[in-house]
Amino acid sequence: MELFALAKNPVPSGAVTGAFKGHRGVNLRFARWEPTREPRRGTVCLFPGRGEFIEKYFEVVSDLRRRGFTVAAMDWRGQGGSDRLLMNPNKGHVRSFADFDKDLARFMTEIVLPACPPPYVALAHSMGGHILLRNAVVPGTWFERMVLSAPMIAIAEKRLGVSPPMARAAAEILGGLGAGSLYVFGGNGTPIELAPYEDNPLTTDRDRYQRNAAVLQAAPRLGLGSPTIAWLRAALRSCARLAKPDYPLRAQVPLLLFAAGMDSIVSTTAIEEFAVRLKIGSHVLLPQARHEILQETDAVRRDFWAAFDAYLGVNAAAA
């Protein structure tokens, strides 16, 4: 459960790493770091997207530590350095997003609360953002605020290949017929991060893209291929839950949502429509960004961190 380092992607100093038992005994990898500057501001809990891994966020960890935050991160079940759920470790699989909810609860109660100082802020990307939105409507959530990068409120139709209702109907039928462990149509075991840079939907920053690819080339066990039909069925069921008109009104915690103007993975429109219905939240559109805002160019990341700092009251000059 250790972290993997490259010369161009070193492990931030002082990492504490290990594993904890998630729902149904699945081993989940975590890491945490102390801040590198005063004043101390509490803890940012960092949650990656589908198929991602802690190593992809080392730069973000350093950015947060310089702002005075303790950082705690985890790999979701079935990906990164956590236990895989099928015999084929390249398949992105889950039975229900409720399993993620329970893993989040274990992470907070067993790793974060005993060792990391409050207040707690969630920083999550894509599928991680979706899971945090499920938590945002739960009374008594641990988080004082949530910052969500391109949250998966709806999967982009371009990514699905068909309309969301058609995709869900197909996933429900195939899952009901026992095909849940198969890849989605056209899926394979190659991580999306290993596609040629010129064709990638993730970032316009070549250096950061190649850095993440180099991590997977050196440590292929961290990579994850396409999702299974069961994952897609679970995701579309959960997206339908978030799409209910009253869902944003039920949020118990202030939210700052970031949408990428050139996103072809999740629906930017869905993020914007969700955000305008929030009672305690807002959103920022980054027009020049692809899906992975935190892996984007310096210019895009500066805009992200400027909004982040303003939202949390961080002195950017000191950071």
TAGI-V855474 format. One record per backbone hydrogen bond with DSSP energy under -1.0 kcal/mol. NH is the residue of the N-H (numbers start at 0). CO is the residue of the C=O. Records with the same first field share a line. If there is no record, write none. Layout:
NH=CO + CO
This chain:
5=8
8=5
15=31
17=29
19=27
21=25
24=21
25=22
27=19
29=17
30=72
31=15
32=70
35=64
40=67
42=118
43=69
44=120
45=71
46=122
51=48
55=52
56=53
57=54
60=56
61=57
62=58
63=59
64=60
65=61
67=64
68=63
69=41
70=32
71=43
72=30
73=45
74=28
77=82
78=75
81=78
82=26
90=87
91=225
98=95
100=96
101=97
102=98
103=99
104=100
105=101
106=102
107=103
108=104
109=105
110=106
111=106
112=107
115=111
120=42
121=144
122=44
123=146
124=46
125=148
127=124
129=125
130=126
131=127
132=128
133=129
134=130
135=131
137=134
140=137
143=119
145=253
146=121
147=255
148=123
149=257
151=125
152=150
155=264
159=155
160=156
166=162
167=163
168=164
169=165
170=166
171=167
172=168
173=169
174=170
175=171
176=172
177=174
178=173
181=178
183=226
186=183
193=190
194=191
198=195
199=196
208=204
209=205
210=206
211=207
212=208
213=209
214=210
215=211
216=212
217=213
218=214
221=218
222=219
224=89
225=187
227=91
228=181
229=179
231=227
232=228
233=229
234=230
235=231
236=232
237=233
238=234
239=235
240=236
241=237
242=238
243=240
246=243
249=246
250=247
251=135
254=279
255=145
256=281
257=147
258=283
260=285
261=288
262=259
266=153
270=266
271=267
272=268
273=269
274=270
275=271
277=274
281=254
283=256
285=258
288=285
290=200
291=201
292=290
294=291
295=292
300=296
301=297
302=298
303=299
304=300
305=301
306=302
307=303
308=304
309=305
310=306
311=307
313=308
315=313
318=314
